[in-house]
Amino acid sequence: MAGNLRLINSFPPTGADDVPRTRSGLVQLRFSQDVVSDQRIWNHNMRQIQAFQNLLRIPIRVRHLRRCPNFIFVLLDVPLLQNTHYKVVVLPDLMSTSGQKLGTTEVVFFDTGPCVNIPG
């Protein structure tokens, strides 16, 4: 594929405020190239992503879907807190199945909003 490997976008989008805690446990990363189809590359890429709650590194689960080869899904494996800063860090060694490396550290960050009671 032509062009350099890069992070195209994320959901929630980087810099988002007041992200509802019911949705913020899943972070979707979209890349410009296939980053999951080759099992060897996928095993490598799973270790190139970290997450933080404020300054504390938190456990994550990194997933993908075969039908979405340009996407990586990061599940934050902790209860999400209100009014808290979260970030997902993609390390520069993440690579595409064509062997191109990301080359830069990419950071997706967002803040959760206040606790809201959802009417029953």
C-alpha positions as MATLAB code, in Angstrom:
seq = 'MAGNLRLINSFPPTGADDVPRTRSGLVQLRFSQDVVSDQRIWNHNMRQIQAFQNLLRIPIRVRHLRRCPNFIFVLLDVPLLQNTHYKVVVLPDLMSTSGQKLGTTEVVFFDTGPCVNIPG';
ca = [
       0.000    0.000    0.000;
       1.327    3.446   -0.891;
       2.116    6.037    1.747;
       3.437    5.890    5.263;
       1.772    4.074    8.116;
      -0.067    6.557   10.319;
      -2.863    6.768   12.842;
      -5.808    8.290   10.944;
      -8.245    8.794   13.810;
      -9.665    7.370   16.998;
     -12.906    7.017   18.864;
     -13.311    8.668   21.222;
     -11.463   11.383   19.296;
      -8.308   12.649   20.924;
      -8.963   15.599   23.194;
     -12.611   14.695   23.826;
     -14.134   16.019   27.055;
     -17.018   14.637   29.094;
     -16.824   11.206   27.442;
     -19.608    9.091   28.991;
     -18.199    6.329   31.150;
     -20.535    3.814   29.539;
     -18.715    4.248   26.217;
     -15.182    5.185   27.163;
     -13.944    1.699   28.054;
     -13.417    0.939   24.359;
     -10.955    2.948   22.285;
     -10.959    2.406   18.523;
      -7.754    3.170   16.606;
      -7.884    3.497   12.794;
      -4.650    3.234   10.814;
      -3.822    4.000    7.186;
      -2.730    0.408    6.505;
      -3.441   -3.176    7.540;
      -1.957   -3.726   11.008;
      -3.586   -7.030   12.013;
      -3.874   -9.593    9.161;
      -0.454  -11.217    9.574;
      -0.364  -13.195   12.853;
       3.326  -12.470   13.485;
       2.764   -8.728   12.992;
      -0.380   -8.820   15.137;
       1.486  -10.545   17.993;
       4.095   -7.778   17.785;
       1.540   -4.939   17.557;
      -0.432   -6.112   20.587;
       2.607   -5.158   22.695;
       2.954   -1.687   21.147;
      -0.039   -0.158   22.920;
      -0.279    1.112   26.499;
      -2.944    2.962   28.467;
      -2.915    5.315   31.424;
      -5.441    6.617   33.948;
      -4.002   10.003   34.893;
      -0.320    8.989   35.336;
      -0.951    5.351   36.333;
      -0.466    2.668   33.693;
      -3.566    0.477   33.526;
      -4.199   -3.016   32.132;
      -5.724   -3.312   28.681;
      -6.959   -5.926   26.262;
      -5.994   -5.342   22.630;
      -8.339   -6.837   20.021;
      -9.002   -6.821   16.285;
     -11.563   -8.023   13.751;
     -10.397   -9.777   10.585;
     -12.898   -7.833    8.485;
     -11.398   -4.529    9.765;
      -7.646   -4.888    9.085;
      -6.886   -1.182    9.631;
      -8.446   -1.055   13.117;
      -7.185   -1.949   16.577;
      -9.622   -1.981   19.502;
      -8.286   -1.243   22.983;
     -10.389   -2.233   25.998;
      -9.409   -0.411   29.178;
      -9.486   -3.184   31.755;
     -10.348   -1.078   34.830;
     -13.512    0.590   36.075;
     -13.546    4.051   34.535;
     -13.760    6.937   36.974;
     -15.653   10.205   36.628;
     -13.760   13.400   35.790;
     -10.583   11.454   34.976;
      -7.929   11.809   32.257;
      -7.207    8.707   30.141;
      -4.695    8.183   27.377;
      -3.812    5.385   24.988;
      -0.236    5.415   23.721;
       0.760    3.747   20.447;
       4.504    3.116   20.355;
       6.609    3.914   17.259;
       7.432    0.239   16.572;
       3.820   -0.616   15.674;
       4.002   -1.922   12.111;
       1.856   -2.635    9.097;
       1.691   -6.038    7.451;
       3.857   -4.574    4.671;
       6.593   -3.944    7.258;
       6.312   -0.167    7.624;
       6.716    1.160   11.165;
       4.644    3.963   12.628;
       7.880    5.757   13.499;
       6.411    8.174   16.062;
       4.631    7.814   19.377;
       0.929    8.595   18.959;
      -1.199    9.564   21.969;
      -4.991    9.474   22.089;
      -6.367   11.172   25.196;
      -9.796   11.943   26.568;
     -11.499   12.900   29.810;
     -14.538   11.277   31.335;
     -17.403   13.443   32.486;
     -19.159   13.629   35.828;
     -21.223   10.708   37.045;
     -24.692   10.952   35.562;
     -27.693    8.982   36.776;
     -29.444    7.450   33.789;
     -33.228    7.443   34.293;
     -34.728    3.957   34.486;
];
